[in-house]
């Protein structure tokens, strides 16, 4: 019923910036929350950032002050602005959204396919 398509990944030098997008399509009344995770080679998937529909955000300490998460409900798209990128940020980044198909009904969770971010000189 809902698809999440991520974009914006790529290769960037240390200190650079990227903005990831997570576009939702399908029957959507509201994106209740969106989270970003990442998985680096040889490591477990880790949570990065979260935002709820009211605008409150939360970040892992490793990205606090460098990353900014947001949702544009009109565009049904979430964003992860990543600044001051470092090699340790290299990973596949995934978005997860809690979607309410009908107002007043429970949400369903959906995952994006992932987008590669590589930070290297």
DSSP file (Angstrom, degrees, kcal/mol; ACC not computed):
  #  RESIDUE AA STRUCTURE BP1 BP2  ACC     N-H-->O    O-->H-N    N-H-->O    O-->H-N    TCO  KAPPA ALPHA  PHI   PSI    X-CA   Y-CA   Z-CA
    1    1 A X              0   0    0      0, 0.0    26,-1.0     0, 0.0     2,-0.4   0.000 360.0 360.0 360.0 -33.0    0.0    0.0    0.0
    2    2 A X  E     -A   26   0A   0     24,-0.2     2,-0.4    22,-0.0    24,-0.2  -0.982 360.0-165.2-129.0 138.8    2.9    2.4    0.7
    3    3 A X  E     -A   25   0A   0     22,-2.2    22,-2.1    -2,-0.4     2,-0.5  -0.967   6.3-155.9-119.8 141.1    6.3    2.6   -0.8
    4    4 A X  E     -A   24   0A   0    107,-0.5     2,-0.5    -2,-0.4   109,-0.5  -0.975  10.6-170.1-113.7 124.7    9.3    4.5    0.5
    5    5 A X  E     -A   23   0A   0     18,-2.5    18,-2.8    -2,-0.5     2,-0.3  -0.966   6.5-157.5-119.7 121.2   11.9    5.5   -2.0
    6    6 A X  E     +A   22   0A   0     -2,-0.5     2,-0.3    16,-0.2    16,-0.2  -0.656  18.3 161.6 -96.9 152.0   15.2    6.9   -0.8
    7    7 A X  E     +A   21   0A   0     14,-2.0    14,-2.7    -2,-0.3   108,-0.1  -0.961  37.7  72.8-155.2 169.6   17.6    9.1   -2.7
    8    8 A X        +     0   0    0      1,-0.3    11,-0.3    -2,-0.3    14,-0.0   0.342  60.7 130.4 104.2  -6.3   20.4   11.5   -2.2
    9    9 A X        +     0   0    0     12,-0.1     2,-0.3     9,-0.1    -1,-0.3  -0.199  24.3 115.4 -72.3 171.9   23.2    9.1   -1.2
   10   10 A X  E     -d  117   0B   0    106,-0.9   108,-2.9   105,-0.1     2,-0.5  -0.988  62.8 -45.6 161.6-165.5   26.6    9.2   -2.9
   11   11 A X  E     +d  118   0B   0     -2,-0.3     2,-0.3   106,-0.2   108,-0.2  -0.855  53.6 168.6-101.3 130.6   30.3    9.8   -2.4
   12   12 A X  E     -d  119   0B   0    106,-2.6   108,-2.1    -2,-0.5     2,-0.1  -0.986  32.8-114.1-141.4 149.9   31.4   12.9   -0.5
   13   13 A X    >   -     0   0    0     -2,-0.3     3,-2.3   106,-0.2    72,-0.2  -0.452  51.3 -80.0 -78.2 155.4   34.7   14.1    1.0
   14   14 A X  T 3  S+     0   0    0      1,-0.3    72,-0.2    -2,-0.1    -1,-0.1  -0.299 121.7  28.2 -54.1 136.7   35.2   14.4    4.7
   15   15 A X  T 3  S+     0   0    0     70,-3.6    69,-0.6     1,-0.3    -1,-0.3   0.273  99.9 118.9  91.5 -10.7   33.6   17.6    5.9
   16   16 A X    <   -     0   0    0     -3,-2.3    69,-2.4    69,-0.3     2,-0.3  -0.089  55.1-125.4 -82.3-176.7   31.1   17.6    3.1
   17   17 A X        +     0   0    0     66,-0.2     2,-0.3    67,-0.2    66,-0.2  -0.934  20.1 179.3-132.6 152.1   27.3   17.4    3.2
   18   18 A X  E     - B   0  82A   0     64,-2.1    64,-3.3    -2,-0.3     2,-0.5  -0.977  17.1-146.0-143.2 153.0   24.5   15.3    1.7
   19   19 A X  E     - B   0  81A   0     -2,-0.3     2,-0.3   -11,-0.3    62,-0.2  -0.972  14.7-157.1-122.5 117.9   20.7   15.4    2.0
   20   20 A X  E     - B   0  80A   0     60,-2.6    60,-2.2    -2,-0.5     2,-0.4  -0.693   6.9-158.3 -89.8 143.6   18.9   12.2    2.0
   21   21 A X  E     -AB   7  79A   0    -14,-2.7   -14,-2.0    -2,-0.3     2,-0.4  -0.923  11.1-165.8-120.4 148.7   15.2   12.0    1.0
   22   22 A X  E     -AB   6  78A   0     56,-2.4    56,-2.4    -2,-0.4     2,-0.5  -0.879  14.4-165.6-134.1  99.3   12.6    9.4    1.7
   23   23 A X  E     -AB   5  77A   0    -18,-2.8   -18,-2.5    -2,-0.4     2,-0.4  -0.760   3.7-155.7 -94.8 126.2    9.6    9.8   -0.5
   24   24 A X  E     -A    4   0A   0     52,-3.0     2,-0.3    -2,-0.5   -20,-0.2  -0.807  13.0-179.7-101.4 139.6    6.4    8.0    0.5
   25   25 A X  E     +A    3   0A   0    -22,-2.1   -22,-2.2    -2,-0.4     2,-0.3  -0.970  37.8  51.0-136.3 153.5    3.7    7.1   -2.0
   26   26 A X  E    S-A    2   0A   0     -2,-0.3     2,-1.1   -24,-0.2   -24,-0.2  -0.854 101.8 -12.1 121.8-160.0    0.4    5.3   -1.7
   27   27 A X  S    S+     0   0    0    -26,-1.0     2,-0.4    -2,-0.3    -2,-0.1  -0.681  76.4 160.1 -84.4 103.5   -2.6    5.8    0.6
   28   28 A X        +     0   0    0     -2,-1.1    73,-0.2     1,-0.1     3,-0.1  -0.981  28.2 172.6-132.4 121.3   -1.3    8.2    3.3
   29   29 A X  S    S-     0   0    0     71,-2.6     2,-0.3    -2,-0.4    72,-0.2   0.837  79.2 -18.8 -87.9 -41.7   -3.2   10.4    5.6
   30   30 A X  E     -E  100   0B   0     70,-1.5    70,-2.7    46,-0.0     2,-0.9  -0.966  55.4-122.0-162.8 145.6   -0.2   11.4    7.6
   31   31 A X  E     -E   99   0B   0     -2,-0.3    68,-0.2    68,-0.2     3,-0.1  -0.843  28.6-170.4 -88.5 107.6    3.4   10.3    8.3
   32   32 A X  E     -     0   0B   0     66,-2.2    21,-2.4    -2,-0.9     2,-0.3   0.869  64.1 -13.1 -72.3 -35.6    3.3    9.9   12.0
   33   33 A X  E     -EF  98  52B   0     65,-1.1    65,-2.4    19,-0.3     2,-0.4  -0.987  56.1-155.3-159.3 157.9    7.0    9.5   12.5
   34   34 A X  E     -EF  97  51B   0     17,-2.6    17,-2.2    -2,-0.3     2,-0.4  -0.997  10.8-172.6-140.1 137.2   10.1    8.9   10.5
   35   35 A X  E     -EF  96  50B   0     61,-3.0    61,-2.6    -2,-0.4     2,-0.4  -0.930  11.7-147.8-125.2 150.1   13.3    7.3   11.6
   36   36 A X  E     +EF  95  49B   0     13,-2.5    12,-3.0    -2,-0.4    13,-1.4  -0.969  17.8 178.9-117.3 137.2   16.7    6.9    9.9
   37   37 A X  E     -EF  94  47B   0     57,-2.9    57,-2.6    -2,-0.4     2,-0.3  -0.826   9.1-156.6-124.4 165.5   19.0    4.0   10.5
   38   38 A X  E     -EF  93  46B   0      8,-2.4     8,-3.1    -2,-0.3     2,-0.4  -0.996   6.2-159.1-144.7 152.1   22.3    3.1    9.1
   39   39 A X  E     -E   92   0B   0     53,-2.2    53,-2.4    -2,-0.3     2,-0.2  -0.960   9.9-164.3-134.0 116.1   24.3   -0.1    8.6
   40   40 A X    >   -     0   0    0      4,-0.4     3,-2.2    -2,-0.4    51,-0.1  -0.629  42.0 -80.9 -92.7 155.4   28.1    0.0    8.1
   41   41 A X  T 3  S+     0   0    0      1,-0.3    -1,-0.1    -2,-0.2     3,-0.1  -0.324 116.8   7.6 -56.3 130.3   30.0   -3.0    6.8
   42   42 A X  T 3  S+     0   0    0      1,-0.2     2,-0.3    -3,-0.1    -1,-0.3   0.499 114.5  96.7  77.7   3.5   30.7   -5.4    9.6
   43   43 A X  S <  S-     0   0    0     -3,-2.2    -1,-0.2     3,-0.0     2,-0.1  -0.827  77.0-104.2-122.4 161.7   28.5   -3.6   12.1
   44   44 A X        -     0   0    0     -2,-0.3    -4,-0.4     1,-0.1     2,-0.1  -0.456  48.6 -89.2 -77.9 156.9   25.0   -3.9   13.3
   45   45 A X        -     0   0    0     -6,-0.2     2,-0.4    -2,-0.1    -6,-0.2  -0.436  50.3-162.7 -63.2 138.0   22.3   -1.6   12.0
   46   46 A X  E     -F   38   0B   0     -8,-3.1    -8,-2.4    -2,-0.1     2,-0.2  -0.956  20.1-113.4-128.9 146.8   22.1    1.5   14.3
   47   47 A X  E     +F   37   0B   0     -2,-0.4   -10,-0.3   -10,-0.2     3,-0.1  -0.521  31.6 175.5 -73.8 141.8   19.4    4.1   14.8
   48   48 A X  E     -     0   0B   0    -12,-3.0    12,-2.8     1,-0.4     2,-0.3   0.768  54.4 -16.3-114.2 -52.1   20.5    7.6   13.7
   49   49 A X  E     -FG  36  59B   0    -13,-1.4   -13,-2.5    10,-0.2    -1,-0.4  -0.986  49.1-158.4-158.9 159.2   17.6   10.1   14.1
   50   50 A X  E     -FG  35  58B   0      8,-2.4     8,-2.1    -2,-0.3     2,-0.3  -0.994   4.7-175.3-145.4 148.8   13.8   10.4   14.6
   51   51 A X  E     -FG  34  57B   0    -17,-2.2   -17,-2.6    -2,-0.3     2,-0.3  -0.994  11.3-151.9-142.0 142.8   11.1   12.9   14.0
   52   52 A X  E >   -F   33   0B   0      4,-2.0     3,-2.5    -2,-0.3   -19,-0.3  -0.717  36.2-100.7-110.5 166.8    7.4   12.9   14.8
   53   53 A X  T 3  S+     0   0    0    -21,-2.4   -20,-0.1     1,-0.3    20,-0.1   0.775 120.1  60.6 -60.6 -27.2    4.6   14.7   13.0
   54   54 A X  T 3  S-     0   0    0    -22,-0.3    -1,-0.3     2,-0.1   -21,-0.1   0.618 120.4-106.7 -75.6 -10.5    4.5   17.4   15.6
   55   55 A X  S <  S+     0   0    0     -3,-2.5    -2,-0.1     1,-0.3     2,-0.1   0.255  70.3 141.8 108.3 -12.1    8.1   18.3   14.8
   56   56 A X        -     0   0    0     -5,-0.1    -4,-2.0     1,-0.0    -1,-0.3  -0.386  31.2-165.7 -65.5 141.1   10.0   16.9   17.8
   57   57 A X  E     -G   51   0B   0     -6,-0.2     2,-0.3    -2,-0.1    -6,-0.2  -0.856  14.2-169.8-127.5 160.7   13.3   15.4   16.9
   58   58 A X  E     -G   50   0B   0     -8,-2.1    -8,-2.4    -2,-0.3     2,-0.3  -0.988   7.5-166.0-150.5 147.1   15.9   13.1   18.5
   59   59 A X  E     -G   49   0B   0     -2,-0.3   -10,-0.2   -10,-0.2     2,-0.2  -0.958  27.4-109.6-136.6 148.7   19.4   12.1   17.5
   60   60 A X    >>  -     0   0    0    -12,-2.8     3,-1.8    -2,-0.3     4,-1.2  -0.500  40.0-115.4 -67.2 148.4   22.0    9.6   18.3
   61   61 A X  T 34 S+     0   0    0      1,-0.3     3,-0.1     2,-0.2    -1,-0.1   0.802 112.0  66.2 -58.6 -28.9   24.9   11.3   20.1
   62   62 A X  T 34 S+     0   0    0      1,-0.2    -1,-0.3     3,-0.0   -14,-0.0   0.712 114.5  27.6 -68.4 -19.1   27.2   10.4   17.2
   63   63 A X  T X> S+     0   0    0     -3,-1.8     3,-2.5   -15,-0.2     4,-2.2   0.454  85.9 128.1-120.0  -4.7   25.3   12.7   14.8
   64   64 A X  T 3< S+     0   0    0     -4,-1.2     4,-0.1     1,-0.3   -15,-0.0  -0.307  80.8  16.1 -59.6 132.2   23.9   15.3   17.2
   65   65 A X  T 34 S+     0   0    0      2,-0.5    -1,-0.3     1,-0.1     3,-0.1   0.260 125.4  60.0  88.4 -12.1   24.7   18.8   16.0
   66   66 A X  T <4 S+     0   0    0     -3,-2.5    17,-1.9     1,-0.1     2,-0.3   0.696  97.7  53.1-114.5 -33.2   25.7   17.6   12.5
   67   67 A X  E  <  -C   82   0A   0     -4,-2.2    -2,-0.5    15,-0.2     2,-0.4  -0.763  59.3-165.2-107.4 150.9   22.5   15.9   11.2
   68   68 A X  E     -C   81   0A   0     13,-2.4    13,-3.1    -2,-0.3     2,-0.3  -0.986   5.0-160.2-137.6 127.4   19.0   17.4   10.9
   69   69 A X  E     +C   80   0A   0     -2,-0.4     2,-0.3    11,-0.2    11,-0.2  -0.815  19.1 160.1-107.5 145.7   15.9   15.3   10.3
   70   70 A X  E     -C   79   0A   0      9,-1.9     9,-2.7    -2,-0.3     2,-0.4  -0.977  27.1-140.6-155.9 164.7   12.6   16.7    9.0
   71   71 A X  E     -C   78   0A   0     -2,-0.3     2,-0.6     7,-0.2     7,-0.2  -0.998   2.0-158.7-131.1 136.6    9.3   15.8    7.4
   72   72 A X  E  >> -C   77   0A   0      5,-3.2     5,-1.9    -2,-0.4     4,-0.9  -0.927   9.8-171.2-109.7 102.1    7.4   17.7    4.7
   73   73 A X  T  45S+     0   0    0     -2,-0.6     3,-0.2     1,-0.2    -1,-0.1   0.839  82.9  57.4 -65.3 -33.0    3.8   16.4    5.1
   74   74 A X  T  45S+     0   0    0      1,-0.2    -1,-0.2    -3,-0.1    -2,-0.0   0.895 115.6  35.9 -65.1 -38.2    2.6   18.1    1.9
   75   75 A X  T  45S-     0   0    0     -3,-0.3    -1,-0.2     2,-0.2    -2,-0.2   0.503 103.7-131.4 -90.4  -5.4    5.3   16.4   -0.2
   76   76 A X  T  <5 +     0   0    0     -4,-0.9   -52,-3.0     1,-0.2     2,-0.4   0.904  66.3 127.7  54.5  43.4    5.0   13.1    1.9
   77   77 A X  E   < -BC  23  72A   0     -5,-1.9    -5,-3.2   -54,-0.2     2,-0.3  -0.988  48.0-155.0-135.5 138.0    8.8   13.2    2.1
   78   78 A X  E     -BC  22  71A   0    -56,-2.4   -56,-2.4    -2,-0.4     2,-0.3  -0.797  14.7-157.0-107.4 156.8   11.2   13.0    4.9
   79   79 A X  E     -BC  21  70A   0     -9,-2.7    -9,-1.9    -2,-0.3     2,-0.4  -0.947  16.5-162.5-134.0 150.7   14.8   14.4    4.9
   80   80 A X  E     -BC  20  69A   0    -60,-2.2   -60,-2.6    -2,-0.3     2,-0.6  -0.889  14.0-161.3-131.4 103.6   18.0   13.8    6.6
   81   81 A X  E     -BC  19  68A   0    -13,-3.1   -13,-2.4    -2,-0.4     2,-0.6  -0.749  10.5-166.0 -84.5 123.1   20.4   16.7    6.2
   82   82 A X  E     +BC  18  67A   0    -64,-3.3   -64,-2.1    -2,-0.6     2,-0.3  -0.946  10.4 174.7-119.1 117.1   23.9   15.5    6.9
   83   83 A X        +     0   0    0    -17,-1.9   -66,-0.2    -2,-0.6   -67,-0.2  -0.748  59.6  23.7-116.4 164.1   26.7   18.0    7.5
   84   84 A X  S    S-     0   0    0    -69,-0.6    -1,-0.2    -2,-0.3   -67,-0.2   0.897  83.3-163.3  49.1  47.8   30.4   17.7    8.5
   85   85 A X        -     0   0    0    -69,-2.4   -70,-3.6    -3,-0.2   -69,-0.3  -0.309   8.1-165.8 -66.6 143.8   30.4   14.1    7.3
   86   86 A X    >   -     0   0    0    -72,-0.2     3,-2.4   -71,-0.1     4,-0.3  -0.849  37.2-102.8-126.0 161.1   33.2   11.8    8.4
   87   87 A X  G >  S+     0   0    0     -2,-0.3     3,-1.9     1,-0.3    32,-0.3   0.834 119.1  64.6 -54.3 -32.8   34.4    8.4    7.2
   88   88 A X  G 3  S+     0   0    0      1,-0.3    -1,-0.3   -48,-0.0    -3,-0.0   0.656  91.1  65.9 -65.9 -13.4   32.7    6.8   10.2
   89   89 A X  G <  S+     0   0    0     -3,-2.4    -1,-0.3    30,-0.0     2,-0.2   0.538  72.3 120.1 -83.5  -6.2   29.4    8.0    8.7
   90   90 A X    <   +     0   0    0     -3,-1.9     2,-0.3    -4,-0.3    28,-0.2  -0.416  41.6 105.5 -62.1 124.8   29.9    5.6    5.7
   91   91 A X  E    S- H   0 117B   0     26,-2.0    26,-2.7    -2,-0.2     2,-0.6  -0.969  76.3 -80.7-178.9 170.4   27.0    3.2    5.7
   92   92 A X  E     -EH  39 116B   0    -53,-2.4   -53,-2.2    -2,-0.3     2,-0.5  -0.879  48.5-146.9 -89.8 127.4   23.8    2.3    3.9
   93   93 A X  E     -EH  38 115B   0     22,-3.0    22,-1.9    -2,-0.6     2,-0.4  -0.831  15.2-170.2-102.9 132.6   21.1    4.6    5.3
   94   94 A X  E     -E   37   0B   0    -57,-2.6   -57,-2.9    -2,-0.5     2,-0.4  -0.941  10.7-147.7-121.8 140.4   17.5    3.4    5.6
   95   95 A X  E     -E   36   0B   0     -2,-0.4    17,-2.6   -59,-0.2     2,-0.4  -0.836   9.3-167.3-103.5 149.2   14.3    5.3    6.4
   96   96 A X  E     -EI  35 111B   0    -61,-2.6   -61,-3.0    -2,-0.4     2,-0.4  -0.997   8.1-168.1-133.7 128.2   11.5    3.8    8.4
   97   97 A X  E     -EI  34 110B   0     13,-2.5    13,-2.1    -2,-0.4     2,-0.7  -0.946  20.5-144.6-123.5 139.0    8.1    5.5    8.5
   98   98 A X  E     -EI  33 109B   0    -65,-2.4   -66,-2.2    -2,-0.4   -65,-1.1  -0.903  31.1-164.7 -96.6 113.0    5.0    5.0   10.6
   99   99 A X  E     -EI  31 108B   0      9,-3.2     9,-2.4    -2,-0.7     2,-0.7  -0.832  18.2-154.2-108.1 133.2    2.2    5.8    8.2
  100  100 A X  E     -E   30   0B   0    -70,-2.7   -71,-2.6    -2,-0.4   -70,-1.5  -0.922   8.0-172.2-102.8 112.9   -1.4    6.4    9.2
  101  101 A X  S    S+     0   0    0     -2,-0.7     2,-0.4     5,-0.5    -1,-0.2   0.842  77.5  20.6 -74.4 -32.3   -3.6    5.4    6.2
  102  102 A X  S >  S-     0   0    0      4,-0.3     3,-2.1    -3,-0.1    -1,-0.2  -1.000  94.3-104.6-136.8 133.9   -6.7    6.8    7.7
  103  103 A X  T 3  S+     0   0    0     -2,-0.4     3,-0.1     1,-0.3    -2,-0.0  -0.308 107.4  22.9 -59.5 137.4   -6.9    9.4   10.5
  104  104 A X  T 3  S+     0   0    0      1,-0.4    -1,-0.3    -4,-0.0     2,-0.2   0.324 102.9 104.3  88.8  -7.8   -7.8    7.8   13.8
  105  105 A X  S <  S-     0   0    0     -3,-2.1    -1,-0.4     1,-0.1    -3,-0.0  -0.660  80.7 -88.5-101.7 161.3   -6.6    4.4   12.8
  106  106 A X        -     0   0    0     -2,-0.2    -5,-0.5     1,-0.1    -4,-0.3  -0.162  45.4-111.1 -63.3 162.3   -3.4    2.7   13.9
  107  107 A X        -     0   0    0     -7,-0.2     2,-0.4    -6,-0.1    -7,-0.2  -0.527  19.5-145.8 -91.0 161.4   -0.2    3.2   12.0
  108  108 A X  E     -I   99   0B   0     -9,-2.4    -9,-3.2    -2,-0.2     2,-0.3  -0.970  17.3-127.0-123.6 144.5    1.8    0.7    9.9
  109  109 A X  E     -I   98   0B   0     -2,-0.4     2,-0.3   -11,-0.2   -11,-0.2  -0.720  26.2-178.7 -95.2 140.7    5.5    0.7    9.5
  110  110 A X  E     -I   97   0B   0    -13,-2.1   -13,-2.5    -2,-0.3     2,-0.4  -0.978  12.1-147.9-136.2 149.2    7.4    0.7    6.2
  111  111 A X  E     -I   96   0B   0     -2,-0.3  -107,-0.5   -15,-0.2   -15,-0.2  -0.885  11.7-131.7-116.6 147.1   11.0    0.6    5.3
  112  112 A X        -     0   0    0    -17,-2.6  -107,-0.2    -2,-0.4     3,-0.1  -0.369  28.9-110.9 -83.8 174.7   12.9    2.1    2.4
  113  113 A X        -     0   0    0   -109,-0.5   -19,-0.1     1,-0.2  -108,-0.1   0.606  59.6-109.7 -85.8 -12.6   15.4    0.2    0.3
  114  114 A X        -     0   0    0    -19,-0.1     2,-0.4     1,-0.1   -20,-0.2   0.101  21.7-132.9  98.1 147.8   18.4    2.0    1.5
  115  115 A X  E     - H   0  93B   0    -22,-1.9   -22,-3.0  -108,-0.1     2,-0.3  -0.998  21.9-120.5-139.0 135.9   20.9    4.4    0.0
  116  116 A X  E     - H   0  92B   0     -2,-0.4  -106,-0.9   -24,-0.2     2,-0.5  -0.571  23.3-171.7 -82.0 132.1   24.7    4.2    0.1
  117  117 A X  E     -dH  10  91B   0    -26,-2.7   -26,-2.0    -2,-0.3     2,-0.5  -0.991   5.0-176.1-120.6 123.1   26.6    7.1    1.7
  118  118 A X  E     -d   11   0B   0   -108,-2.9  -106,-2.6    -2,-0.5     2,-0.6  -0.980   8.5-167.3-123.1 124.5   30.4    6.9    1.4
  119  119 A X  E     +d   12   0B   0     -2,-0.5     2,-0.3   -32,-0.3  -106,-0.2  -0.936  32.4 134.4-113.6 111.7   32.6    9.5    3.0
  120  120 A X              0   0    0   -108,-2.1    -2,-0.1    -2,-0.6   -34,-0.0  -0.995 360.0 360.0-157.6 146.9   36.2    9.3    1.7
  121  121 A X              0   0    0     -2,-0.3  -108,-0.1  -108,-0.2    -1,-0.1   0.428 360.0 360.0 -91.2 360.0   39.0   11.5    0.4
